[in-house]
Amino acid sequence: QRQLLQETESKRQKAIDAAKKALVSAEQAKTQLRMLTGGPGVSVTGCLCEDSFDYKGKSFTGCTTFAAKGGGSGWCVVQGDTCGNDLGDGQRYDRCPTRTKAGCSCLQSFMTKGHMVKGCTEERSQGQPWCKVRESGCGLQNG
């Protein structure tokens, strides 16, 4: 009977571990999809930004450049314990995407005319920077 209890407990633990692994995989898939599709409150790597957060005794809403992270770009505290980077105070953060005048979020990098572009470019539009956006139906479409 003791052996049967041990076997049952072992099977139960394996089922719990498999369920946890499946949940992590599902969350990673959602994050990857958000990274491609963007939207309000979505970081460059697809993490969900907290609507508001406190950092170093100050309150923030959305993205901030206070104590800039990741090369001086805007950043936000993100939801979850696997997304983004450790902020060192129990919170996690990620960089916010560059936004167009229309409020669309730019992809970090994209291909155009056979080469890779990072961020915005003025290629074929001198004085008018542009980027490939993540959201479907946002911004202007080139010809």
N, C-alpha and C positions, 0 to 999 in steps of 0.2 A: 504494500500500500504506500509506503514511503517513496519507493522508486516511482510509482505511478504519479504521485504528487509532484515529484521533481521533474518528471517528463512533461507533465501538464504545465508546470510553471515555465519550463524551458520553451515549450511551444508558444505559450502566451507571450513571453518576452520577445521571441522571434517575430511574432505577429505585430507586436507594438513597434519594434524596430523597423519592420517593413512599412508600416503605416507612416511612421515619422519620415522615412526616406521618401516615400511617395509624396507627402506633403511638401517637403523641401523641393523636390523636383517640380511639382506643380507651381510653387511660388517662384522658382527660377524661370519657368516658362512664361509666367505672367510678366515678370520683370523684363525679360527679353522682348516680349511683344510690346510692352509700354515703351521700351527704348526705341523701337522702330516707329511706333505710331504717335508718340508724344502726347501732348495735351496739357491742360492746366495742372500745375503742381507736380509735374513729372520731371525728374532730374535727367542729366545726360545719359546715365546708365539705366534708366527706367525705374528708379526707386520713386516711391511716393513721398513728397515733401510734407512735413507737418504744416498745418495751417498757421500755427504760431508756436514759438518756442522761446526758452530763456537760455542765455549764454553769457557767462561772465557778468552776472548781475543785471543784464539788460534783456528786455523783451523784444522779440522780432516777429514779424508777420511775413510769411513767404520767403523769398530769397533776400539775402543781404550780402554786402561786400565788407561788412565789419570784420576786422581781423581776417582778411581775405585768405581763403583756402584754395589749393589747387591752381597756383599760378596767377592769383589775383582776380580770379573770376568770381561771380556771385555763387553763393552756396546756400544750402538749407539743411536743417535737421530732417532726417528721413525716418520713415516708419520701419519697424522690423529690426531684427537683430542679425540679419545676414546681409543686408543691403548697405552700400556705401562704405565709409571708412570710420574708424574709431575716433571720436572727438576727444576722448580722454576724460570725460565726465559722466560716462554711462550712456551718452547719446551717440548717434552715428550721423554722419553728414555725407553729402555728395554735391557735386557742382551743378549749378543751374545752367540750362542751355542759353545760348545767345538768342535774343528775340528780334524779330523783324518789326518794322513800323506797324504792320498789321497784327502783331501779337503772335505770329507763328513762331515755332521753335525750330532752330536750325540743327541739321545733323552735324555731328562733330567733323565728319569728313565724307566726301562723296566723289564720284568719278564724273568728269566732264571732258568731252573731246579727247578721251583716251588717257587722261592723267588724273591723279588724285589731288583734291583740293581739301585743305583743312580750314574749317570755319567759313568765313565770307570771302568773296573774291570780287574784283572789278573786271575780271576777264570778260571781254565783249560788251562791257557797259561802264566805260571810264567815268569815274566820279559817282557811280551808283552801285554800291556794294550789294551783292545778292548771295543767297545760299540755297541749298536744297532743303526744304522743310520736311518735318516729320509728319505733320498732320495732313490727312487727305482733304482736299478742297480748301486749303488755307493758302492765301497769297495769290500771286499771279503766276500763270503758266507761261514758260518761254516757248518760242516757236520752233 
